[in-house]
């Protein structure tokens, strides 16, 4: 069956043409690597074209998120290792028992003295009203600096929070770890403030990692209240 004519030797590309095509392909790939791929993926922009196209900003975001994810994983691993080594010891009660006879043989005058002392006691002052926020943190973050605060919570416990970057926005990662588990609740970049509830998915430490990506200091104000044991600063 006839399909097509076979090319003659003269019609085949020569060695110079093959080398030329290879060099063109190589330089085209190199240009794309330098102007597109490196800025968009790694925030490396030697020519400045990536910045003009907005690709370098994309690469910086990716690198920041990856760096923060690596740091969070490292901190979570260290926190879990610390939790595994913590032991709670309860001291035995070594106080001698008081015989029933000693109690029953107390003089009757003791009751009168107790009544007199009760009368002389000043009136109990009314309990102070619990403040709106249980914990309030105010810390200044330098450019590039990060900080992490976590709440020690039981599974299902709920904490109310409110945080703000006074002079500018912050990057944040709300997450938790403990009991061999990890969870990411929410992440954000360039956020000025946030508030709401944090419900613990499991028993452990749950909270926020903040980083200042501005060129000047930013004051973080974090307020919390609710059902948690304590607040801890991780880093």
WORA-V116855 format. One record per backbone hydrogen bond with DSSP energy under -0.5 kcal/mol. NH is the residue of the N-H (numbers start at 1). CO is the residue of the C=O. If there is no record, write none. Layout:
((NH & CO) (NH & CO))
This chain:
((3 & 1) (11 & 8) (12 & 8) (18 & 14) (19 & 15) (20 & 16) (21 & 17) (22 & 18) (23 & 19) (24 & 20) (25 & 21) (26 & 22) (27 & 23) (28 & 24) (29 & 25) (30 & 26) (31 & 27) (32 & 28) (33 & 29) (34 & 30) (35 & 31) (36 & 32) (37 & 32) (38 & 33) (40 & 36) (41 & 37) (42 & 38) (43 & 38) (43 & 39) (44 & 38) (45 & 43) (52 & 48) (53 & 49) (54 & 50) (54 & 51) (55 & 50) (56 & 50) (58 & 54) (59 & 55) (60 & 56) (61 & 57) (62 & 58) (63 & 59) (64 & 60) (65 & 61) (66 & 62) (67 & 63) (68 & 64) (69 & 65) (70 & 66) (71 & 67) (72 & 68) (73 & 69) (74 & 70) (75 & 71) (76 & 72) (77 & 73) (78 & 74) (79 & 75) (80 & 76) (81 & 77) (82 & 78) (83 & 79) (84 & 80) (85 & 81) (86 & 82) (89 & 87) (91 & 89) (94 & 92) (99 & 97) (103 & 99) (104 & 100) (105 & 101) (106 & 103) (110 & 107) (111 & 108) (112 & 108) (113 & 109) (114 & 110) (115 & 111) (116 & 112) (117 & 113) (118 & 114) (119 & 115) (120 & 116) (121 & 117) (134 & 224) (135 & 224) (137 & 222) (139 & 220) (141 & 139) (141 & 218) (142 & 140) (144 & 212) (145 & 142) (147 & 210) (149 & 208) (150 & 232) (151 & 206) (152 & 230) (153 & 151) (153 & 204) (156 & 200) (157 & 154) (159 & 198) (160 & 225) (161 & 196) (162 & 223) (163 & 194) (164 & 221) (165 & 192) (166 & 164) (166 & 219) (170 & 191) (171 & 211) (172 & 188) (173 & 209) (174 & 186) (175 & 173) (175 & 207) (176 & 183) (177 & 205) (178 & 181) (181 & 178) (183 & 176) (185 & 174) (185 & 183) (186 & 174) (188 & 172) (191 & 170) (194 & 163) (196 & 161) (198 & 159) (199 & 197) (200 & 157) (200 & 198) (204 & 153) (205 & 177) (206 & 151) (207 & 175) (208 & 149) (209 & 173) (210 & 147) (211 & 171) (212 & 145) (213 & 211) (218 & 141) (220 & 139) (220 & 218) (221 & 164) (222 & 137) (222 & 220) (223 & 162) (224 & 135) (225 & 160) (227 & 158) (228 & 226) (229 & 152) (232 & 150) (234 & 148) (234 & 232) (235 & 148))
